[in-house]
Amino acid sequence: MITDIIFDLGGVLLDLNMQDLQKACLRLGISPELFFVKTSSPLEKSGVDTSTVCQGVSASKVITDYQVGNMTSEAFLSLVLSLCPAGITSEDIIEAWNSCIGIIPRWRLDMIKELRRRGYHTHLLSNTNDLHWEEIKRRYFSEEGYTCADLFDNVFVSHEVHLAKPYPEIYHHAVRQIGRPAGQCLFIDDALANVEGAQQAGLQGVWLDLSKGDNLKSILGKHIAS
């Protein structure tokens, strides 16, 4: 029996604009690989811990440090500024960095409210960072009835809990906070590695495969009672 539904943020609730971020990096004169690497990158094979961003893409070591709270926003901006041509400002970097934030269609948030009305406990579990999270909250979780407190019993964001997917510790942490058996928790993510990590931790993990046009509504329809 599923009692708890844990949603990933980027790629599941929030649409990502990774190409916009890549273009913004090039406009600033820095390599996008400072921020993101392909999953098959030699960096990952070298044993350097990285956190998953979306299917096929992981954060670089620098961004993983930022995403697990080992680097402040000020330190992150200072580092990026040191790699940019003269004349680039912190405001330019913040604008470019946040360019990957797409939209959260209202129907997805309404769907969560309906799940809660039906008695399910809903939670958010995301690899993210302070700058992105504050901007996302400002855009999408600041309206009455649609705040994080209205939509989620728990919010687990990597930079606050100092843990990241796909490593098992973050799932164990979430289950402890939720206070119900891992097997009663359905976890939905668009990155297969994150789903596999959740399954290894005992959760029911479901992959939302965006390459096949998987729909969040249909996935929920297959796994929870109507």
C-alpha contacts under 8 A as a table, 3 or more apart, distances in Angstrom:
res1	aa1	res2	aa2	distance
1	M	184	Q	5.79
2	I	5	I	7.53
2	I	183	G	7.67
2	I	184	Q	4.45
2	I	185	C	5.85
2	I	186	L	6.54
2	I	224	I	6.81
3	T	119	G	7.98
3	T	120	Y	5.47
3	T	121	H	6.21
3	T	184	Q	5.52
3	T	185	C	6.33
4	D	120	Y	5.76
4	D	121	H	4.61
4	D	122	T	5.72
4	D	123	H	7.49
4	D	184	Q	6.32
4	D	185	C	4.67
4	D	186	L	6.18
5	I	120	Y	7.09
5	I	121	H	6.26
5	I	122	T	4.89
5	I	123	H	6.24
5	I	185	C	5.75
5	I	186	L	4.79
5	I	187	F	6.02
5	I	188	I	7.81
6	I	122	T	5.86
6	I	123	H	4.61
6	I	124	L	5.53
6	I	125	L	6.48
6	I	185	C	6.94
6	I	186	L	5.98
6	I	187	F	4.66
6	I	188	I	6.36
7	F	12	V	7.09
7	F	13	L	7.43
7	F	122	T	7.62
7	F	123	H	6.17
7	F	124	L	4.93
7	F	125	L	6.01
7	F	187	F	6.06
7	F	188	I	5.27
7	F	189	D	6.74
8	D	11	G	7.43
8	D	12	V	5.77
8	D	13	L	6.91
8	D	124	L	5.99
8	D	125	L	5.18
8	D	126	S	5.32
8	D	187	F	7.70
8	D	188	I	6.10
8	D	189	D	5.13
8	D	190	D	7.62
9	L	12	V	5.51
9	L	13	L	5.03
9	L	14	L	5.56
9	L	124	L	6.85
9	L	125	L	6.91
9	L	126	S	5.53
10	G	13	L	6.17
10	G	14	L	4.68
10	G	15	D	6.10
10	G	16	L	6.05
10	G	53	V	7.70
10	G	54	C	7.38
10	G	126	S	7.45
11	G	14	L	5.53
11	G	15	D	5.24
11	G	16	L	5.99
11	G	54	C	6.77
11	G	189	D	7.52
11	G	190	D	5.74
11	G	210	L	7.99
12	V	15	D	7.07
12	V	188	I	7.56
12	V	189	D	6.32
12	V	190	D	6.16
12	V	208	L	7.33
12	V	216	L	7.28
13	L	104	I	5.89
13	L	105	P	7.84
13	L	108	R	6.49
13	L	109	L	7.98
14	L	101	I	7.56
14	L	102	G	6.38
14	L	103	I	5.71
14	L	104	I	4.64
14	L	105	P	7.77
15	D	101	I	7.09
15	D	102	G	4.83
15	D	103	I	5.40
15	D	104	I	6.31
16	L	100	C	5.59
16	L	101	I	5.53
16	L	102	G	4.98
16	L	103	I	7.69
17	N	20	D	5.35
17	N	21	L	6.70
17	N	99	S	6.94
17	N	100	C	4.22
17	N	101	I	6.04
17	N	102	G	5.67
18	M	21	L	5.14
18	M	22	Q	6.31
18	M	100	C	5.15
19	Q	22	Q	4.98
19	Q	23	K	6.23
19	Q	100	C	7.48
20	D	23	K	5.13
20	D	24	A	6.13
20	D	99	S	5.94
20	D	100	C	5.87
21	L	24	A	4.95
21	L	25	C	6.16
21	L	32	P	7.88
21	L	96	A	6.25
21	L	97	W	6.44
21	L	98	N	7.65
21	L	99	S	5.40
21	L	100	C	5.07
22	Q	25	C	5.18
22	Q	26	L	6.42
22	Q	32	P	5.59
23	K	26	L	5.16
23	K	27	R	6.27
24	A	27	R	5.01
24	A	28	L	6.37
24	A	96	A	5.18
24	A	97	W	7.76
24	A	99	S	7.42
25	C	28	L	5.11
25	C	29	G	6.28
25	C	30	I	5.40
25	C	31	S	6.32
25	C	32	P	5.69
25	C	96	A	6.83
26	L	29	G	4.91
26	L	30	I	5.71
26	L	31	S	6.54
26	L	32	P	7.22
27	R	30	I	7.74
28	L	84	C	6.45
28	L	85	P	7.31
28	L	88	I	7.19
28	L	93	I	7.90
29	G	84	C	6.12
29	G	85	P	6.56
30	I	34	L	7.64
30	I	83	L	6.78
30	I	84	C	6.11
31	S	34	L	5.73
32	P	35	F	5.61
32	P	36	F	6.28
33	E	36	F	4.92
33	E	37	V	5.59
33	E	60	S	7.14
34	L	37	V	7.98
34	L	60	S	6.36
34	L	62	V	7.32
35	F	59	A	5.93
35	F	60	S	5.18
35	F	62	V	6.96
35	F	63	I	5.78
36	F	57	V	6.58
36	F	58	S	5.70
36	F	59	A	4.54
36	F	60	S	4.98
36	F	63	I	7.71
37	V	41	S	6.23
37	V	43	L	7.91
37	V	57	V	5.84
37	V	58	S	5.41
37	V	59	A	6.15
37	V	60	S	5.83
38	K	41	S	5.18
38	K	56	G	5.75
38	K	57	V	4.67
38	K	58	S	6.09
39	T	44	E	6.95
39	T	56	G	4.93
39	T	57	V	5.14
39	T	58	S	5.71
40	S	44	E	6.92
40	S	45	K	7.51
40	S	56	G	7.69
41	S	44	E	5.60
41	S	45	K	6.79
42	P	45	K	4.86
42	P	46	S	6.05
43	L	46	S	5.26
43	L	47	G	7.38
43	L	48	V	6.47
44	E	47	G	5.89
44	E	48	V	5.77
44	E	49	D	6.99
44	E	50	T	6.80
45	K	48	V	7.42
48	V	61	K	7.12
49	D	61	K	7.01
49	D	64	T	7.79
50	T	58	S	6.41
50	T	59	A	5.88
50	T	60	S	6.29
50	T	61	K	5.84
50	T	64	T	5.63
51	S	58	S	5.66
51	S	59	A	5.49
51	S	60	S	7.88
51	S	64	T	5.67
51	S	127	N	7.17
51	S	164	A	5.96
51	S	165	K	5.93
51	S	166	P	6.80
52	T	55	Q	7.63
52	T	57	V	6.40
52	T	58	S	4.28
52	T	59	A	6.13
52	T	127	N	7.27
52	T	165	K	6.33
52	T	166	P	6.72
52	T	191	A	7.36
52	T	193	A	7.67
52	T	194	N	7.26
53	V	57	V	5.67
53	V	58	S	4.98
53	V	59	A	6.09
53	V	127	N	6.86
53	V	191	A	7.70
54	C	57	V	5.33
54	C	58	S	6.86
54	C	190	D	6.30
54	C	191	A	5.13
55	Q	190	D	6.21
55	Q	191	A	4.19
55	Q	192	L	6.57
55	Q	193	A	7.86
56	G	191	A	7.51
59	A	62	V	7.68
59	A	63	I	5.44
59	A	64	T	5.60
60	S	63	I	5.23
60	S	64	T	6.03
61	K	64	T	5.02
61	K	65	D	6.23
62	V	65	D	5.30
62	V	66	Y	6.50
63	I	66	Y	4.87
63	I	67	Q	5.91
64	T	67	Q	4.88
64	T	68	V	6.13
65	D	68	V	5.47
65	D	69	G	6.37
65	D	70	N	5.00
65	D	71	M	5.80
66	Y	69	G	5.24
66	Y	70	N	5.66
66	Y	71	M	4.65
66	Y	72	T	6.68
66	Y	73	S	7.53
66	Y	76	F	6.95
66	Y	129	N	6.31
66	Y	159	H	6.98
67	Q	70	N	7.52
67	Q	71	M	7.91
67	Q	127	N	6.46
67	Q	128	T	5.36
67	Q	129	N	4.58
67	Q	130	D	7.69
67	Q	158	S	5.87
67	Q	159	H	4.80
67	Q	162	H	7.88
67	Q	164	A	7.68
68	V	71	M	7.85
68	V	127	N	7.91
68	V	128	T	7.99
68	V	129	N	7.43
68	V	158	S	5.06
68	V	159	H	4.08
68	V	160	E	7.06
68	V	161	V	7.23
68	V	162	H	4.38
68	V	163	L	5.58
68	V	164	A	6.38
69	G	72	T	6.72
69	G	129	N	7.45
69	G	158	S	7.28
69	G	159	H	4.15
69	G	160	E	6.34
69	G	161	V	7.89
69	G	162	H	5.56
70	N	159	H	7.81
70	N	162	H	7.54
71	M	75	A	6.11
71	M	76	F	6.46
72	T	75	A	5.15
72	T	76	F	6.16
73	S	76	F	4.93
73	S	77	L	6.08
73	S	130	D	6.73
73	S	131	L	6.84
74	E	77	L	5.23
74	E	78	S	6.07
75	A	78	S	5.00
75	A	79	L	6.08
76	F	79	L	5.21
76	F	80	V	6.32
77	L	80	V	5.18
77	L	81	L	5.97
77	L	90	S	6.26
77	L	93	I	7.16
77	L	94	I	7.96
78	S	81	L	5.09
78	S	82	S	6.24
78	S	90	S	7.94
79	L	82	S	5.22
79	L	83	L	6.81
80	V	83	L	5.25
80	V	84	C	6.47
80	V	93	I	7.66
81	L	84	C	5.12
81	L	85	P	7.99
81	L	88	I	7.06
81	L	89	T	7.21
81	L	90	S	7.03
81	L	93	I	7.74
84	C	88	I	6.53
85	P	88	I	6.35
88	I	92	D	6.27
88	I	93	I	7.58
89	T	92	D	5.12
89	T	93	I	6.56
90	S	93	I	5.09
90	S	94	I	6.20
91	E	94	I	5.10
91	E	95	E	6.14
92	D	95	E	5.23
92	D	96	A	6.22
93	I	96	A	5.08
93	I	97	W	5.85
94	I	97	W	5.01
94	I	98	N	6.03
94	I	131	L	7.61
95	E	98	N	5.34
95	E	99	S	6.26
96	A	99	S	5.11
96	A	100	C	7.91
97	W	100	C	6.71
97	W	132	H	7.91
98	N	101	I	5.59
98	N	131	L	7.63
98	N	132	H	6.19
98	N	135	E	7.59
99	S	102	G	7.64
101	I	132	H	7.56
101	I	136	I	7.49
104	I	108	R	7.06
104	I	109	L	7.76
104	I	140	Y	7.06
105	P	108	R	5.75
105	P	109	L	7.28
106	R	109	L	5.28
106	R	110	D	6.17
107	W	110	D	4.89
107	W	111	M	5.95
108	R	111	M	5.01
108	R	112	I	6.48
109	L	112	I	5.12
109	L	113	K	6.41
109	L	146	Y	7.24
109	L	151	L	7.47
110	D	113	K	5.02
110	D	114	E	6.25
111	M	114	E	5.03
111	M	115	L	6.26
112	I	115	L	5.02
112	I	116	R	6.27
112	I	122	T	7.20
112	I	151	L	6.43
113	K	116	R	5.13
113	K	117	R	6.20
113	K	150	D	7.90
113	K	151	L	6.17
114	E	117	R	4.91
114	E	118	R	6.28
115	L	118	R	5.09
115	L	119	G	6.57
115	L	120	Y	5.55
115	L	121	H	7.77
115	L	122	T	7.65
116	R	119	G	5.09
116	R	120	Y	4.95
116	R	121	H	6.09
116	R	122	T	6.80
116	R	151	L	7.76
117	R	120	Y	7.38
121	H	152	F	7.46
121	H	153	D	6.41
122	T	151	L	7.05
122	T	152	F	5.06
122	T	153	D	5.81
122	T	154	N	7.45
123	H	151	L	7.86
123	H	152	F	4.72
123	H	153	D	5.52
123	H	154	N	4.95
123	H	155	V	5.86
123	H	156	F	7.80
124	L	152	F	6.56
124	L	154	N	6.44
124	L	155	V	4.76
124	L	156	F	5.90
124	L	157	V	7.72
125	L	155	V	6.22
125	L	156	F	4.67
125	L	157	V	5.86
125	L	158	S	7.92
126	S	156	F	6.38
126	S	157	V	4.94
126	S	158	S	6.23
126	S	164	A	7.92
126	S	165	K	7.82
127	N	157	V	5.93
127	N	158	S	4.90
127	N	159	H	7.49
127	N	164	A	5.84
127	N	165	K	6.55
128	T	132	H	6.63
128	T	133	W	6.48
128	T	157	V	6.13
128	T	158	S	5.82
128	T	159	H	6.42
129	N	132	H	5.55
129	N	133	W	5.89
129	N	157	V	7.73
129	N	158	S	7.08
129	N	159	H	5.38
130	D	133	W	5.18
130	D	134	E	6.02
130	D	159	H	6.74
131	L	134	E	5.47
131	L	135	E	6.33
132	H	135	E	5.23
132	H	136	I	6.06
133	W	136	I	5.07
133	W	137	K	6.08
134	E	137	K	5.20
134	E	138	R	6.15
135	E	138	R	5.04
135	E	139	R	6.22
136	I	139	R	5.18
136	I	140	Y	5.86
136	I	141	F	7.13
137	K	140	Y	5.40
137	K	141	F	4.53
137	K	142	S	6.13
137	K	147	T	7.92
138	R	141	F	6.15
138	R	142	S	5.63
139	R	142	S	6.80
140	Y	143	E	7.19
140	Y	146	Y	7.45
140	Y	147	T	7.73
141	F	146	Y	5.45
141	F	147	T	4.21
141	F	148	C	5.85
142	S	146	Y	6.63
142	S	147	T	5.23
143	E	146	Y	5.32
143	E	147	T	6.05
144	E	147	T	6.34
145	G	150	D	5.71
145	G	151	L	7.92
146	Y	149	A	7.92
146	Y	150	D	5.67
146	Y	151	L	6.30
147	T	150	D	5.11
147	T	151	L	6.37
148	C	151	L	5.17
148	C	152	F	5.58
148	C	155	V	7.50
149	A	152	F	5.64
149	A	153	D	6.78
152	F	155	V	6.53
154	N	177	Q	7.92
154	N	178	I	7.40
156	F	160	E	7.45
156	F	161	V	6.74
156	F	174	A	7.02
157	V	160	E	5.63
157	V	161	V	6.33
158	S	161	V	5.27
158	S	162	H	5.45
158	S	163	L	5.18
158	S	164	A	5.20
159	H	162	H	5.27
159	H	163	L	7.22
161	V	170	I	7.95
163	L	167	Y	7.80
163	L	169	E	6.88
163	L	170	I	5.40
164	A	167	Y	6.20
164	A	169	E	7.94
164	A	170	I	5.93
165	K	168	P	7.29
165	K	170	I	6.47
165	K	171	Y	7.92
165	K	194	N	5.73
165	K	197	G	7.30
166	P	170	I	7.90
166	P	193	A	6.06
166	P	194	N	4.42
166	P	195	V	7.65
166	P	196	E	7.65
166	P	197	G	5.02
166	P	198	A	7.39
167	Y	170	I	6.41
167	Y	171	Y	7.74
167	Y	194	N	7.93
167	Y	197	G	6.14
168	P	171	Y	5.40
168	P	172	H	6.31
168	P	197	G	5.83
168	P	198	A	6.82
168	P	200	Q	7.25
168	P	201	A	5.84
169	E	172	H	5.10
169	E	173	H	6.05
170	I	173	H	5.03
170	I	174	A	6.21
171	Y	174	A	5.03
171	Y	175	V	6.21
171	Y	197	G	7.95
171	Y	198	A	6.14
171	Y	201	A	6.40
172	H	175	V	5.18
172	H	176	R	6.19
172	H	201	A	6.59
173	H	176	R	5.22
173	H	177	Q	6.33
174	A	177	Q	5.18
174	A	178	I	6.10
175	V	178	I	4.99
175	V	179	G	6.04
175	V	180	R	6.61
175	V	181	P	7.02
175	V	182	A	5.90
176	R	179	G	5.19
176	R	180	R	7.51
180	R	184	Q	7.01
180	R	185	C	7.93
181	P	184	Q	5.55
181	P	185	C	7.20
182	A	185	C	5.33
182	A	201	A	7.54
182	A	202	G	5.42
182	A	203	L	4.80
182	A	204	Q	7.68
183	G	186	L	7.75
183	G	202	G	5.80
183	G	203	L	4.95
183	G	204	Q	6.03
184	Q	203	L	7.13
184	Q	204	Q	7.34
185	C	203	L	5.55
185	C	204	Q	6.00
186	L	203	L	6.31
186	L	204	Q	4.74
186	L	205	G	5.88
186	L	206	V	7.30
187	F	195	V	7.20
187	F	198	A	7.10
187	F	203	L	6.77
187	F	204	Q	6.04
187	F	205	G	4.75
187	F	206	V	6.11
188	I	195	V	7.06
188	I	205	G	6.07
188	I	206	V	4.98
188	I	207	W	6.03
188	I	208	L	6.62
189	D	192	L	7.21
189	D	194	N	6.61
189	D	195	V	6.08
189	D	205	G	7.86
189	D	206	V	6.70
189	D	207	W	5.50
189	D	208	L	5.80
190	D	207	W	5.66
190	D	208	L	4.61
190	D	209	D	5.79
190	D	210	L	6.72
191	A	194	N	5.48
191	A	195	V	6.62
191	A	207	W	6.78
191	A	208	L	7.55
191	A	209	D	7.68
192	L	195	V	5.03
192	L	196	E	6.15
192	L	207	W	5.82
193	A	196	E	5.12
193	A	197	G	6.18
194	N	197	G	5.01
194	N	198	A	6.28
195	V	198	A	5.08
195	V	199	Q	6.22
195	V	205	G	5.01
195	V	206	V	6.13
195	V	207	W	6.03
196	E	199	Q	5.02
196	E	200	Q	6.17
196	E	205	G	6.93
197	G	200	Q	5.15
197	G	201	A	6.41
198	A	201	A	5.05
198	A	202	G	6.52
198	A	203	L	5.39
198	A	204	Q	7.20
198	A	205	G	5.80
199	Q	202	G	5.03
199	Q	203	L	4.94
199	Q	204	Q	5.85
199	Q	205	G	5.36
200	Q	203	L	7.36
208	L	214	D	5.77
208	L	215	N	7.29
208	L	216	L	7.11
208	L	219	I	7.52
209	D	212	K	5.65
209	D	213	G	6.72
209	D	214	D	5.50
210	L	213	G	4.87
210	L	214	D	5.47
210	L	215	N	7.98
211	S	214	D	7.55
214	D	218	S	7.54
214	D	219	I	7.47
215	N	218	S	5.38
215	N	219	I	6.33
216	L	219	I	5.16
216	L	220	L	6.22
217	K	220	L	5.24
217	K	221	G	6.10
218	S	221	G	4.90
218	S	222	K	6.33
219	I	222	K	5.27
219	I	223	H	6.55
220	L	223	H	5.26
220	L	224	I	5.89
221	G	224	I	5.88
221	G	225	A	7.37
221	G	226	S	6.98
